[in-house]
């Protein structure tokens, strides 16, 4: 199979690919439409995550807009930035970084909004009032969450081997 040097190079390239892919997917996931609602086959509405948050705020639901913004944009962005910073810093103190302490907290919220969008789509389809269709933003957002989870798993494996 691989010797240790080749395996390390493959892991470094995989981590770099996951970081770049997660960053691009996150940016596209929050800016592209998440879903399309069509009612009576005439009216349709597309909404990105940013548009949903702005709409909530403008409509007077500031607390809900803040909560959705934190869980959907701020927490995943912090997790991505911490992952990147820890990868750039290297293995100076494995298992002692900020990411090691914060990942369990942030991971609990990583896919919550993807689940909520799926529930909304299911509820809309089952009500019969409108049709709901997933859009590319949802897939990019989910892809970003999965890439960050995979990178966190790779890092956890590194810490377990060093301990």
N, CA and C atoms as a LAMMPS dump frame, in Angstrom:
ITEM: TIMESTEP
0
ITEM: NUMBER OF ATOMS
489
ITEM: BOX BOUNDS ff ff ff
-5.0000000000000000e+02 5.0000000000000000e+02
-5.0000000000000000e+02 5.0000000000000000e+02
-5.0000000000000000e+02 5.0000000000000000e+02
ITEM: ATOMS id mol type element x y z
1 1 1 N 0.835 -1.18 0
2 1 2 C 0 0 0
3 1 3 C 0.878 1.241 0
4 2 1 N 0.532 2.251 0.806
5 2 2 C 1.315 3.477 0.877
6 2 3 C 2.346 3.359 1.986
7 3 1 N 3.47 4.035 1.776
8 3 2 C 4.356 4.18 2.915
9 3 3 C 3.916 5.428 3.68
10 4 1 N 4.514 5.688 4.835
11 4 2 C 4.063 6.766 5.709
12 4 3 C 4.149 8.122 5.016
13 5 1 N 5.167 8.369 4.244
14 5 2 C 5.342 9.653 3.573
15 5 3 C 4.25 9.917 2.543
16 6 1 N 3.934 8.917 1.729
17 6 2 C 2.885 9.085 0.722
18 6 3 C 1.511 9.226 1.371
19 7 1 N 1.282 8.488 2.438
20 7 2 C -0.003 8.582 3.134
21 7 3 C -0.192 9.975 3.723
22 8 1 N 0.864 10.546 4.286
23 8 2 C 0.788 11.886 4.867
24 8 3 C 0.496 12.924 3.786
25 9 1 N 1.09 12.773 2.62
26 9 2 C 0.846 13.704 1.508
27 9 3 C -0.603 13.613 1.046
28 10 1 N -1.134 12.405 0.955
29 10 2 C -2.526 12.219 0.548
30 10 3 C -3.465 12.876 1.563
31 11 1 N -3.189 12.718 2.854
32 11 2 C -4.03 13.308 3.899
33 11 3 C -3.964 14.831 3.834
34 12 1 N -2.789 15.395 3.612
35 12 2 C -2.649 16.853 3.515
36 12 3 C -3.459 17.375 2.333
37 13 1 N -3.365 16.717 1.188
38 13 2 C -4.128 17.155 0.007
39 13 3 C -5.627 16.975 0.219
40 14 1 N -6.021 15.906 0.89
41 14 2 C -7.437 15.683 1.178
42 14 3 C -7.964 16.781 2.097
43 15 1 N -7.199 17.136 3.121
44 15 2 C -7.611 18.211 4.019
45 15 3 C -7.714 19.544 3.28
46 16 1 N -6.745 19.826 2.42
47 16 2 C -6.788 21.071 1.65
48 16 3 C -8.013 21.106 0.741
49 17 1 N -8.292 20.002 0.08
50 17 2 C -9.461 19.919 -0.796
51 17 3 C -10.756 20.097 -0.003
52 18 1 N -10.833 19.468 1.173
53 18 2 C -12.02 19.611 2.009
54 18 3 C -12.194 21.047 2.5
55 19 1 N -11.108 21.71 2.891
56 19 2 C -11.197 23.105 3.348
57 19 3 C -11.67 24.032 2.24
58 20 1 N -11.081 23.897 1.063
59 20 2 C -11.468 24.75 -0.064
60 20 3 C -12.905 24.44 -0.485
61 21 1 N -13.225 23.159 -0.592
62 21 2 C -14.576 22.766 -0.983
63 21 3 C -15.621 23.219 0.019
64 22 1 N -15.326 23.103 1.309
65 22 2 C -16.27 23.532 2.343
66 22 3 C -16.481 25.045 2.292
67 23 1 N -15.416 25.796 2.066
68 23 2 C -15.528 27.255 2.017
69 23 3 C -16.371 27.711 0.834
70 24 1 N -16.091 27.157 -0.333
71 24 2 C -16.847 27.524 -1.534
72 24 3 C -18.301 27.082 -1.392
73 25 1 N -18.51 25.861 -0.915
74 25 2 C -19.873 25.352 -0.747
75 25 3 C -20.652 26.168 0.275
76 26 1 N -19.998 26.609 1.342
77 26 2 C -20.674 27.42 2.348
78 26 3 C -21.125 28.753 1.748
79 27 1 N -20.225 29.411 1.015
80 27 2 C -20.576 30.697 0.401
81 27 3 C -21.745 30.542 -0.575
82 28 1 N -21.698 29.494 -1.392
83 28 2 C -22.792 29.259 -2.324
84 28 3 C -24.062 28.835 -1.589
85 29 1 N -23.92 28.073 -0.528
86 29 2 C -25.075 27.581 0.219
87 29 3 C -25.876 28.676 0.891
88 30 1 N -25.216 29.722 1.361
89 30 2 C -25.958 30.799 2.027
90 30 3 C -26.473 31.843 1.048
91 31 1 N -25.924 31.886 -0.159
92 31 2 C -26.335 32.923 -1.105
93 31 3 C -27.272 32.424 -2.206
94 32 1 N -27.206 31.152 -2.566
95 32 2 C -28.108 30.605 -3.586
96 32 3 C -29.441 30.22 -2.948
97 33 1 N -30.504 30.153 -3.75
98 33 2 C -31.811 29.745 -3.196
99 33 3 C -31.761 28.35 -2.582
100 34 1 N -32.41 28.206 -1.413
101 34 2 C -32.491 26.917 -0.729
102 34 3 C -33.633 26.074 -1.266
103 35 1 N -34.76 26.729 -1.532
104 35 2 C -35.922 25.997 -2.01
105 35 3 C -36.829 26.92 -2.806
106 36 1 N -37.699 26.281 -3.571
107 36 2 C -38.686 27.007 -4.37
108 36 3 C -40.059 26.498 -3.97
109 37 1 N -40.945 27.439 -3.697
110 37 2 C -42.338 27.103 -3.409
111 37 3 C -43.187 27.538 -4.593
112 38 1 N -43.986 26.628 -5.099
113 38 2 C -44.917 26.945 -6.17
114 38 3 C -46.326 26.694 -5.671
115 39 1 N -47.163 27.711 -5.746
116 39 2 C -48.553 27.552 -5.32
117 39 3 C -49.476 27.801 -6.51
118 40 1 N -50.425 26.949 -6.662
119 40 2 C -51.427 27.027 -7.725
120 40 3 C -50.794 27.034 -9.123
121 41 1 N -49.581 26.491 -9.257
122 41 2 C -48.861 26.373 -10.525
123 41 3 C -48.623 27.718 -11.212
124 42 1 N -48.853 28.807 -10.528
125 42 2 C -48.676 30.128 -11.124
126 42 3 C -47.63 30.931 -10.37
127 43 1 N -47.746 30.941 -9.057
128 43 2 C -46.858 31.747 -8.225
129 43 3 C -45.701 30.897 -7.733
130 44 1 N -44.516 31.457 -7.766
131 44 2 C -43.363 30.75 -7.218
132 44 3 C -42.478 31.721 -6.444
133 45 1 N -41.823 31.195 -5.44
134 45 2 C -40.949 31.99 -4.596
135 45 3 C -39.672 31.208 -4.337
136 46 1 N -38.53 31.85 -4.567
137 46 2 C -37.225 31.287 -4.237
138 46 3 C -36.662 32.096 -3.073
139 47 1 N -35.932 31.429 -2.197
140 47 2 C -35.346 32.151 -1.074
141 47 3 C -34.003 31.551 -0.704
142 48 1 N -33.005 32.435 -0.601
143 48 2 C -31.703 32.004 -0.085
144 48 3 C -31.721 32.162 1.426
145 49 1 N -30.731 31.61 2.077
146 49 2 C -30.643 31.703 3.537
147 49 3 C -30.494 33.156 3.981
148 50 1 N -29.703 33.922 3.276
149 50 2 C -29.526 35.334 3.612
150 50 3 C -30.842 36.088 3.437
151 51 1 N -31.571 35.801 2.357
152 51 2 C -32.858 36.459 2.131
153 51 3 C -33.873 36.099 3.212
154 52 1 N -33.846 34.861 3.672
155 52 2 C -34.756 34.439 4.735
156 52 3 C -34.469 35.221 6.014
157 53 1 N -33.204 35.353 6.368
158 53 2 C -32.83 36.066 7.586
159 53 3 C -33.203 37.543 7.482
160 54 1 N -32.913 38.165 6.352
161 54 2 C -33.265 39.579 6.152
162 54 3 C -34.781 39.751 6.2
163 55 1 N -35.502 38.855 5.568
164 55 2 C -36.965 38.93 5.559
165 55 3 C -37.539 38.799 6.969
166 56 1 N -36.999 37.879 7.76
167 56 2 C -37.45 37.737 9.142
168 56 3 C -37.223 39.029 9.919
169 57 1 N -36.067 39.636 9.736
170 57 2 C -35.747 40.865 10.457
171 57 3 C -36.666 42.007 10.03
172 58 1 N -36.861 42.157 8.726
173 58 2 C -37.699 43.236 8.2
174 58 3 C -39.156 43.068 8.649
175 59 1 N -39.615 41.829 8.752
176 59 2 C -40.996 41.557 9.161
177 59 3 C -41.203 41.649 10.671
178 60 1 N -40.169 42.037 11.41
179 60 2 C -40.323 42.249 12.838
180 60 3 C -39.952 41.064 13.712
181 61 1 N -39.418 40.007 13.132
182 61 2 C -39.001 38.84 13.908
183 61 3 C -37.493 38.867 14.114
184 62 1 N -37.027 39.912 14.791
185 62 2 C -35.596 40.105 14.978
186 62 3 C -34.921 39.004 15.776
187 63 1 N -35.59 38.511 16.807
188 63 2 C -34.998 37.45 17.641
189 63 3 C -34.853 36.169 16.825
190 64 1 N -35.891 35.832 16.057
191 64 2 C -35.82 34.639 15.216
192 64 3 C -34.761 34.805 14.127
193 65 1 N -34.673 35.999 13.539
194 65 2 C -33.642 36.273 12.532
195 65 3 C -32.254 36.107 13.136
196 66 1 N -32.063 36.603 14.358
197 66 2 C -30.781 36.465 15.045
198 66 3 C -30.457 34.999 15.31
199 67 1 N -31.434 34.25 15.788
200 67 2 C -31.232 32.832 16.072
201 67 3 C -30.885 32.048 14.806
202 68 1 N -31.646 32.269 13.74
203 68 2 C -31.369 31.573 12.467
204 68 3 C -30.006 32 11.931
205 69 1 N -29.676 33.275 12.028
206 69 2 C -28.377 33.758 11.565
207 69 3 C -27.22 33.141 12.333
208 70 1 N -27.378 33.047 13.658
209 70 2 C -26.321 32.434 14.475
210 70 3 C -26.126 30.97 14.131
211 71 1 N -27.227 30.221 14.12
212 71 2 C -27.145 28.777 13.917
213 71 3 C -26.772 28.425 12.478
214 72 1 N -27.247 29.203 11.52
215 72 2 C -27.068 28.853 10.113
216 72 3 C -25.823 29.449 9.476
217 73 1 N -25.404 30.612 9.945
218 73 2 C -24.268 31.277 9.292
219 73 3 C -23.092 31.455 10.241
220 74 1 N -23.318 32.034 11.4
221 74 2 C -22.202 32.382 12.295
222 74 3 C -21.505 31.14 12.858
223 75 1 N -22.262 30.203 13.452
224 75 2 C -21.63 29.01 14.025
225 75 3 C -20.87 28.193 12.983
226 76 1 N -21.468 27.881 11.823
227 76 2 C -20.694 27.14 10.816
228 76 3 C -19.472 27.912 10.316
229 77 1 N -19.601 29.238 10.197
230 77 2 C -18.464 30.041 9.742
231 77 3 C -17.34 30.02 10.772
232 78 1 N -17.682 30.132 12.054
233 78 2 C -16.667 30.055 13.114
234 78 3 C -15.976 28.695 13.084
235 79 1 N -16.769 27.65 12.92
236 79 2 C -16.189 26.303 12.88
237 79 3 C -15.232 26.161 11.696
238 80 1 N -15.619 26.697 10.54
239 80 2 C -14.765 26.633 9.356
240 80 3 C -13.489 27.445 9.542
241 81 1 N -13.607 28.62 10.132
242 81 2 C -12.425 29.462 10.381
243 81 3 C -11.487 28.789 11.384
244 82 1 N -12.054 28.197 12.444
245 82 2 C -11.209 27.509 13.433
246 82 3 C -10.514 26.293 12.826
247 83 1 N -11.226 25.562 11.984
248 83 2 C -10.601 24.419 11.301
249 83 3 C -9.433 24.883 10.439
250 84 1 N -9.658 25.954 9.697
251 84 2 C -8.602 26.49 8.831
252 84 3 C -7.416 26.971 9.656
253 85 1 N -7.692 27.701 10.717
254 85 2 C -6.604 28.21 11.568
255 85 3 C -5.81 27.069 12.186
256 86 1 N -6.501 26.034 12.626
257 86 2 C -5.795 24.919 13.247
258 86 3 C -4.958 24.152 12.221
259 87 1 N -5.459 24.033 10.999
260 87 2 C -4.679 23.364 9.956
261 87 3 C -3.447 24.184 9.587
262 88 1 N -3.598 25.499 9.549
263 88 2 C -2.456 26.359 9.226
264 88 3 C -1.428 26.308 10.357
265 89 1 N -1.896 26.291 11.608
266 89 2 C -0.984 26.255 12.756
267 89 3 C -0.248 24.932 12.841
268 90 1 N -0.833 23.887 12.29
269 90 2 C -0.184 22.583 12.31
270 90 3 C -0.423 21.856 13.614
271 91 1 N 0.516 21.015 13.958
272 91 2 C 0.365 20.14 15.119
273 91 3 C 1.218 20.613 16.287
274 92 1 N 1.248 21.929 16.508
275 92 2 C 2.071 22.446 17.606
276 92 3 C 1.658 21.852 18.942
277 93 1 N 0.366 21.865 19.212
278 93 2 C -0.153 21.277 20.445
279 93 3 C -1.4 20.474 20.105
280 94 1 N -1.252 19.27 19.56
281 94 2 C -2.432 18.509 19.179
282 94 3 C -3.351 18.259 20.362
283 95 1 N -4.633 18.454 20.122
284 95 2 C -5.628 18.215 21.149
285 95 3 C -5.822 19.374 22.104
286 96 1 N -5.046 20.456 21.957
287 96 2 C -5.138 21.579 22.883
288 96 3 C -5.701 22.831 22.229
289 97 1 N -6.021 22.787 20.922
290 97 2 C -6.472 23.971 20.21
291 97 3 C -7.89 24.37 20.564
292 98 1 N -8.24 25.578 20.14
293 98 2 C -9.591 26.09 20.382
294 98 3 C -10.626 25.204 19.702
295 99 1 N -10.279 24.677 18.546
296 99 2 C -11.214 23.826 17.813
297 99 3 C -11.577 22.591 18.615
298 100 1 N -10.61 22.016 19.279
299 100 2 C -10.852 20.804 20.06
300 100 3 C -11.892 21.055 21.148
301 101 1 N -11.888 22.255 21.711
302 101 2 C -12.858 22.58 22.756
303 101 3 C -14.205 23.016 22.195
304 102 1 N -14.211 23.697 21.048
305 102 2 C -15.451 24.253 20.51
306 102 3 C -16.213 23.337 19.558
307 103 1 N -15.523 22.401 18.907
308 103 2 C -16.196 21.546 17.921
309 103 3 C -17.382 20.798 18.501
310 104 1 N -17.292 20.198 19.691
311 104 2 C -18.479 19.509 20.203
312 104 3 C -19.686 20.438 20.355
313 105 1 N -19.447 21.68 20.754
314 105 2 C -20.547 22.635 20.91
315 105 3 C -21.108 23.031 19.552
316 106 1 N -20.237 23.381 18.616
317 106 2 C -20.685 23.832 17.296
318 106 3 C -21.269 22.692 16.463
319 107 1 N -20.755 21.49 16.633
320 107 2 C -21.217 20.349 15.837
321 107 3 C -22.673 20.005 16.104
322 108 1 N -23.145 20.285 17.298
323 108 2 C -24.531 19.985 17.633
324 108 3 C -25.499 20.785 16.774
325 109 1 N -25.053 21.916 16.247
326 109 2 C -25.927 22.799 15.483
327 109 3 C -25.628 22.789 13.991
328 110 1 N -24.647 22.023 13.534
329 110 2 C -24.171 22.099 12.155
330 110 3 C -25.238 21.831 11.11
331 111 1 N -26.022 20.793 11.288
332 111 2 C -26.976 20.414 10.25
333 111 3 C -28.419 20.738 10.638
334 112 1 N -28.616 21.524 11.697
335 112 2 C -29.971 21.776 12.159
336 112 3 C -30.819 22.475 11.113
337 113 1 N -30.278 23.488 10.438
338 113 2 C -31.108 24.203 9.476
339 113 3 C -31.384 23.37 8.23
340 114 1 N -30.484 22.474 7.855
341 114 2 C -30.763 21.571 6.742
342 114 3 C -31.948 20.681 7.103
343 115 1 N -31.97 20.204 8.34
344 115 2 C -33.093 19.401 8.809
345 115 3 C -34.38 20.217 8.82
346 116 1 N -34.306 21.467 9.278
347 116 2 C -35.494 22.312 9.301
348 116 3 C -36.036 22.571 7.897
349 117 1 N -35.161 22.804 6.934
350 117 2 C -35.614 23.008 5.551
351 117 3 C -36.289 21.743 5.036
352 118 1 N -35.736 20.582 5.352
353 118 2 C -36.351 19.324 4.926
354 118 3 C -37.739 19.159 5.541
355 119 1 N -37.896 19.538 6.798
356 119 2 C -39.202 19.451 7.453
357 119 3 C -40.193 20.413 6.809
358 120 1 N -39.748 21.63 6.494
359 120 2 C -40.625 22.604 5.834
360 120 3 C -41.064 22.093 4.469
361 121 1 N -40.134 21.52 3.711
362 121 2 C -40.481 20.982 2.391
363 121 3 C -41.485 19.85 2.535
364 122 1 N -41.269 18.961 3.484
365 122 2 C -42.201 17.861 3.708
366 122 3 C -43.579 18.381 4.105
367 123 1 N -43.614 19.34 5.028
368 123 2 C -44.898 19.886 5.483
369 123 3 C -45.635 20.588 4.35
370 124 1 N -44.913 21.311 3.521
371 124 2 C -45.537 22.016 2.408
372 124 3 C -46.102 21.036 1.393
373 125 1 N -45.336 20.011 1.076
374 125 2 C -45.806 19.024 0.111
375 125 3 C -47.009 18.251 0.644
376 126 1 N -47 17.935 1.929
377 126 2 C -48.086 17.139 2.478
378 126 3 C -49.349 17.963 2.708
379 127 1 N -49.237 19.305 2.786
380 127 2 C -50.42 20.138 3.008
381 127 3 C -51.263 20.266 1.749
382 128 1 N -50.653 20.108 0.587
383 128 2 C -51.382 20.217 -0.666
384 128 3 C -51.58 21.65 -1.132
385 129 1 N -51.177 22.641 -0.35
386 129 2 C -51.362 24.036 -0.739
387 129 3 C -50.3 24.512 -1.722
388 130 1 N -49.148 23.925 -1.662
389 130 2 C -48.052 24.355 -2.537
390 130 3 C -47.115 23.172 -2.766
391 131 1 N -46.312 23.301 -3.78
392 131 2 C -45.256 22.34 -4.049
393 131 3 C -43.938 22.974 -3.631
394 132 1 N -43.074 22.192 -3.028
395 132 2 C -41.77 22.684 -2.598
396 132 3 C -40.69 21.852 -3.269
397 133 1 N -39.665 22.528 -3.764
398 133 2 C -38.576 21.858 -4.46
399 133 3 C -37.252 22.352 -3.9
400 134 1 N -36.336 21.419 -3.679
401 134 2 C -35.006 21.824 -3.211
402 134 3 C -34.271 22.527 -4.342
403 135 1 N -33.422 23.446 -3.959
404 135 2 C -32.626 24.225 -4.9
405 135 3 C -31.142 24.02 -4.577
406 136 1 N -30.248 24.462 -5.459
407 136 2 C -28.813 24.21 -5.268
408 136 3 C -28.241 24.711 -3.941
409 137 1 N -28.764 25.796 -3.398
410 137 2 C -28.239 26.325 -2.137
411 137 3 C -28.291 25.318 -1.008
412 138 1 N -29.383 24.555 -0.95
413 138 2 C -29.516 23.54 0.094
414 138 3 C -28.449 22.468 -0.059
415 139 1 N -28.199 22.049 -1.289
416 139 2 C -27.197 20.991 -1.526
417 139 3 C -25.78 21.488 -1.249
418 140 1 N -25.494 22.734 -1.622
419 140 2 C -24.174 23.291 -1.314
420 140 3 C -23.985 23.441 0.19
421 141 1 N -25.021 23.896 0.891
422 141 2 C -24.925 24.064 2.334
423 141 3 C -24.704 22.716 3.025
424 142 1 N -25.453 21.725 2.613
425 142 2 C -25.286 20.378 3.183
426 142 3 C -23.898 19.833 2.861
427 143 1 N -23.422 20.072 1.641
428 143 2 C -22.082 19.627 1.255
429 143 3 C -20.996 20.274 2.101
430 144 1 N -21.17 21.552 2.403
431 144 2 C -20.216 22.249 3.257
432 144 3 C -20.201 21.642 4.658
433 145 1 N -21.385 21.365 5.2
434 145 2 C -21.468 20.757 6.531
435 145 3 C -20.811 19.385 6.563
436 146 1 N -21.026 18.608 5.516
437 146 2 C -20.419 17.276 5.455
438 146 3 C -18.899 17.35 5.301
439 147 1 N -18.413 18.305 4.494
440 147 2 C -16.963 18.46 4.321
441 147 3 C -16.302 18.865 5.635
442 148 1 N -16.942 19.766 6.38
443 148 2 C -16.397 20.179 7.682
444 148 3 C -16.415 19.007 8.661
445 149 1 N -17.483 18.218 8.628
446 149 2 C -17.547 17.041 9.507
447 149 3 C -16.452 16.034 9.16
448 150 1 N -16.215 15.836 7.861
449 150 2 C -15.148 14.915 7.44
450 150 3 C -13.778 15.425 7.878
451 151 1 N -13.561 16.717 7.737
452 151 2 C -12.285 17.303 8.158
453 151 3 C -12.112 17.203 9.672
454 152 1 N -13.193 17.424 10.412
455 152 2 C -13.134 17.27 11.871
456 152 3 C -12.796 15.831 12.238
457 153 1 N -13.369 14.883 11.49
458 153 2 C -13.068 13.468 11.724
459 153 3 C -11.617 13.14 11.439
460 154 1 N -11.081 13.707 10.37
461 154 2 C -9.658 13.487 10.058
462 154 3 C -8.779 14.046 11.172
463 155 1 N -9.143 15.23 11.676
464 155 2 C -8.355 15.834 12.754
465 155 3 C -8.486 15.036 14.045
466 156 1 N -9.682 14.538 14.334
467 156 2 C -9.871 13.725 15.548
468 156 3 C -9.023 12.463 15.464
469 157 1 N -8.92 11.875 14.288
470 157 2 C -8.074 10.708 14.102
471 157 3 C -6.622 11.02 14.328
472 158 1 N -6.192 12.21 13.896
473 158 2 C -4.807 12.64 14.115
474 158 3 C -4.53 12.796 15.598
475 159 1 N -5.481 13.405 16.331
476 159 2 C -5.278 13.616 17.766
477 159 3 C -5.262 12.286 18.507
478 160 1 N -6.092 11.34 18.091
479 160 2 C -6.156 10.047 18.761
480 160 3 C -4.831 9.28 18.559
481 161 1 N -4.239 9.405 17.354
482 161 2 C -2.982 8.711 17.09
483 161 3 C -1.836 9.292 17.895
484 162 1 N -1.879 10.625 18.127
485 162 2 C -0.78 11.271 18.838
486 162 3 C -0.858 11.054 20.349
487 163 1 N -2.075 10.818 20.851
488 163 2 C -2.254 10.703 22.303
489 163 3 C -1.647 9.445 22.852
